[in-house]
Amino acid sequence: MIDWSFCPAVERDPEKVSGAWTFRNTRVPVIALFENLEDGASLDDFLAWFPGVTREQATAVLDYTIQSLNQSKIAA
């Protein structure tokens, strides 16, 4: 499981979006990025559909995910 608390592009507030991890200063859940990519959207599509999310935030989340998965692979 990825520990999002170390990713500066996201935040979690129990009063916002039912406590889901969201892109910092937005109400857009991080999972929305992955669901849209999985459904075939491009990163540019996602950013157009969720204008509060910056390209830097989205790429930071993707990079953090890759780093976390690589760490999990090393630990296994």
Biotite code that builds the C-alpha atoms (Angstrom):
import biotite.structure as struc

atoms = struc.array([
    struc.Atom([0.000, 0.000, 0.000], chain_id="A", res_id=1, res_name="MET", atom_name="CA", element="C"),
    struc.Atom([1.273, 3.457, -0.887], chain_id="A", res_id=2, res_name="ILE", atom_name="CA", element="C"),
    struc.Atom([1.773, 5.895, 1.993], chain_id="A", res_id=3, res_name="ASP", atom_name="CA", element="C"),
    struc.Atom([0.580, 9.160, 0.483], chain_id="A", res_id=4, res_name="TRP", atom_name="CA", element="C"),
    struc.Atom([1.515, 11.165, 3.576], chain_id="A", res_id=5, res_name="SER", atom_name="CA", element="C"),
    struc.Atom([5.017, 11.679, 2.118], chain_id="A", res_id=6, res_name="PHE", atom_name="CA", element="C"),
    struc.Atom([3.813, 13.033, -1.244], chain_id="A", res_id=7, res_name="CYS", atom_name="CA", element="C"),
    struc.Atom([3.721, 16.849, -1.128], chain_id="A", res_id=8, res_name="PRO", atom_name="CA", element="C"),
    struc.Atom([1.249, 17.081, -4.029], chain_id="A", res_id=9, res_name="ALA", atom_name="CA", element="C"),
    struc.Atom([-1.600, 15.552, -2.017], chain_id="A", res_id=10, res_name="VAL", atom_name="CA", element="C"),
    struc.Atom([-3.433, 16.075, 1.248], chain_id="A", res_id=11, res_name="GLU", atom_name="CA", element="C"),
    struc.Atom([-6.040, 14.391, 3.374], chain_id="A", res_id=12, res_name="ARG", atom_name="CA", element="C"),
    struc.Atom([-8.687, 16.205, 5.377], chain_id="A", res_id=13, res_name="ASP", atom_name="CA", element="C"),
    struc.Atom([-11.421, 14.235, 7.149], chain_id="A", res_id=14, res_name="PRO", atom_name="CA", element="C"),
    struc.Atom([-13.768, 17.164, 6.484], chain_id="A", res_id=15, res_name="GLU", atom_name="CA", element="C"),
    struc.Atom([-13.159, 17.097, 2.726], chain_id="A", res_id=16, res_name="LYS", atom_name="CA", element="C"),
    struc.Atom([-14.244, 14.398, 0.236], chain_id="A", res_id=17, res_name="VAL", atom_name="CA", element="C"),
    struc.Atom([-14.917, 11.899, 3.035], chain_id="A", res_id=18, res_name="SER", atom_name="CA", element="C"),
    struc.Atom([-11.261, 11.926, 4.068], chain_id="A", res_id=19, res_name="GLY", atom_name="CA", element="C"),
    struc.Atom([-9.960, 10.697, 0.697], chain_id="A", res_id=20, res_name="ALA", atom_name="CA", element="C"),
    struc.Atom([-6.503, 11.698, -0.474], chain_id="A", res_id=21, res_name="TRP", atom_name="CA", element="C"),
    struc.Atom([-6.932, 14.692, -2.765], chain_id="A", res_id=22, res_name="THR", atom_name="CA", element="C"),
    struc.Atom([-4.660, 16.843, -4.847], chain_id="A", res_id=23, res_name="PHE", atom_name="CA", element="C"),
    struc.Atom([-3.476, 19.643, -2.545], chain_id="A", res_id=24, res_name="ARG", atom_name="CA", element="C"),
    struc.Atom([-5.824, 22.648, -2.433], chain_id="A", res_id=25, res_name="ASN", atom_name="CA", element="C"),
    struc.Atom([-8.493, 20.870, -4.491], chain_id="A", res_id=26, res_name="THR", atom_name="CA", element="C"),
    struc.Atom([-11.386, 18.509, -3.906], chain_id="A", res_id=27, res_name="ARG", atom_name="CA", element="C"),
    struc.Atom([-10.163, 16.154, -6.650], chain_id="A", res_id=28, res_name="VAL", atom_name="CA", element="C"),
    struc.Atom([-9.416, 12.682, -5.290], chain_id="A", res_id=29, res_name="PRO", atom_name="CA", element="C"),
    struc.Atom([-6.069, 11.182, -6.271], chain_id="A", res_id=30, res_name="VAL", atom_name="CA", element="C"),
    struc.Atom([-7.882, 8.018, -7.339], chain_id="A", res_id=31, res_name="ILE", atom_name="CA", element="C"),
    struc.Atom([-9.599, 10.060, -10.082], chain_id="A", res_id=32, res_name="ALA", atom_name="CA", element="C"),
    struc.Atom([-6.273, 10.344, -11.893], chain_id="A", res_id=33, res_name="LEU", atom_name="CA", element="C"),
    struc.Atom([-5.740, 6.593, -11.935], chain_id="A", res_id=34, res_name="PHE", atom_name="CA", element="C"),
    struc.Atom([-9.345, 5.789, -12.838], chain_id="A", res_id=35, res_name="GLU", atom_name="CA", element="C"),
    struc.Atom([-9.249, 8.189, -15.788], chain_id="A", res_id=36, res_name="ASN", atom_name="CA", element="C"),
    struc.Atom([-5.894, 6.888, -17.014], chain_id="A", res_id=37, res_name="LEU", atom_name="CA", element="C"),
    struc.Atom([-7.169, 3.339, -16.685], chain_id="A", res_id=38, res_name="GLU", atom_name="CA", element="C"),
    struc.Atom([-10.201, 4.277, -18.790], chain_id="A", res_id=39, res_name="ASP", atom_name="CA", element="C"),
    struc.Atom([-7.912, 5.502, -21.575], chain_id="A", res_id=40, res_name="GLY", atom_name="CA", element="C"),
    struc.Atom([-7.718, 9.226, -20.846], chain_id="A", res_id=41, res_name="ALA", atom_name="CA", element="C"),
    struc.Atom([-4.441, 11.007, -21.384], chain_id="A", res_id=42, res_name="SER", atom_name="CA", element="C"),
    struc.Atom([-2.825, 13.185, -18.749], chain_id="A", res_id=43, res_name="LEU", atom_name="CA", element="C"),
    struc.Atom([-3.802, 16.221, -20.827], chain_id="A", res_id=44, res_name="ASP", atom_name="CA", element="C"),
    struc.Atom([-7.442, 15.036, -20.822], chain_id="A", res_id=45, res_name="ASP", atom_name="CA", element="C"),
    struc.Atom([-7.386, 14.658, -17.046], chain_id="A", res_id=46, res_name="PHE", atom_name="CA", element="C"),
    struc.Atom([-5.910, 18.120, -16.562], chain_id="A", res_id=47, res_name="LEU", atom_name="CA", element="C"),
    struc.Atom([-8.550, 19.640, -18.855], chain_id="A", res_id=48, res_name="ALA", atom_name="CA", element="C"),
    struc.Atom([-11.354, 17.896, -16.964], chain_id="A", res_id=49, res_name="TRP", atom_name="CA", element="C"),
    struc.Atom([-9.975, 18.831, -13.534], chain_id="A", res_id=50, res_name="PHE", atom_name="CA", element="C"),
    struc.Atom([-8.564, 22.362, -13.995], chain_id="A", res_id=51, res_name="PRO", atom_name="CA", element="C"),
    struc.Atom([-7.711, 22.749, -10.296], chain_id="A", res_id=52, res_name="GLY", atom_name="CA", element="C"),
    struc.Atom([-5.033, 20.069, -10.604], chain_id="A", res_id=53, res_name="VAL", atom_name="CA", element="C"),
    struc.Atom([-1.696, 21.237, -11.987], chain_id="A", res_id=54, res_name="THR", atom_name="CA", element="C"),
    struc.Atom([0.533, 19.225, -14.289], chain_id="A", res_id=55, res_name="ARG", atom_name="CA", element="C"),
    struc.Atom([3.211, 19.366, -11.581], chain_id="A", res_id=56, res_name="GLU", atom_name="CA", element="C"),
    struc.Atom([0.834, 17.800, -9.040], chain_id="A", res_id=57, res_name="GLN", atom_name="CA", element="C"),
    struc.Atom([-0.248, 15.041, -11.413], chain_id="A", res_id=58, res_name="ALA", atom_name="CA", element="C"),
    struc.Atom([3.297, 14.161, -12.440], chain_id="A", res_id=59, res_name="THR", atom_name="CA", element="C"),
    struc.Atom([4.406, 14.270, -8.777], chain_id="A", res_id=60, res_name="ALA", atom_name="CA", element="C"),
    struc.Atom([1.694, 11.730, -7.932], chain_id="A", res_id=61, res_name="VAL", atom_name="CA", element="C"),
    struc.Atom([2.704, 9.479, -10.826], chain_id="A", res_id=62, res_name="LEU", atom_name="CA", element="C"),
    struc.Atom([6.400, 9.751, -9.927], chain_id="A", res_id=63, res_name="ASP", atom_name="CA", element="C"),
    struc.Atom([5.656, 9.070, -6.254], chain_id="A", res_id=64, res_name="TYR", atom_name="CA", element="C"),
    struc.Atom([3.637, 6.010, -7.222], chain_id="A", res_id=65, res_name="THR", atom_name="CA", element="C"),
    struc.Atom([6.482, 4.646, -9.336], chain_id="A", res_id=66, res_name="ILE", atom_name="CA", element="C"),
    struc.Atom([8.997, 5.246, -6.530], chain_id="A", res_id=67, res_name="GLN", atom_name="CA", element="C"),
    struc.Atom([6.710, 3.569, -3.990], chain_id="A", res_id=68, res_name="SER", atom_name="CA", element="C"),
    struc.Atom([6.184, 0.543, -6.215], chain_id="A", res_id=69, res_name="LEU", atom_name="CA", element="C"),
    struc.Atom([9.913, 0.254, -6.835], chain_id="A", res_id=70, res_name="ASN", atom_name="CA", element="C"),
    struc.Atom([10.539, 0.370, -3.079], chain_id="A", res_id=71, res_name="GLN", atom_name="CA", element="C"),
    struc.Atom([7.944, -2.349, -2.543], chain_id="A", res_id=72, res_name="SER", atom_name="CA", element="C"),
    struc.Atom([9.646, -4.500, -5.170], chain_id="A", res_id=73, res_name="LYS", atom_name="CA", element="C"),
    struc.Atom([13.020, -4.047, -3.461], chain_id="A", res_id=74, res_name="ILE", atom_name="CA", element="C"),
    struc.Atom([11.568, -4.901, -0.040], chain_id="A", res_id=75, res_name="ALA", atom_name="CA", element="C"),
    struc.Atom([9.915, -8.090, -1.339], chain_id="A", res_id=76, res_name="ALA", atom_name="CA", element="C"),
])
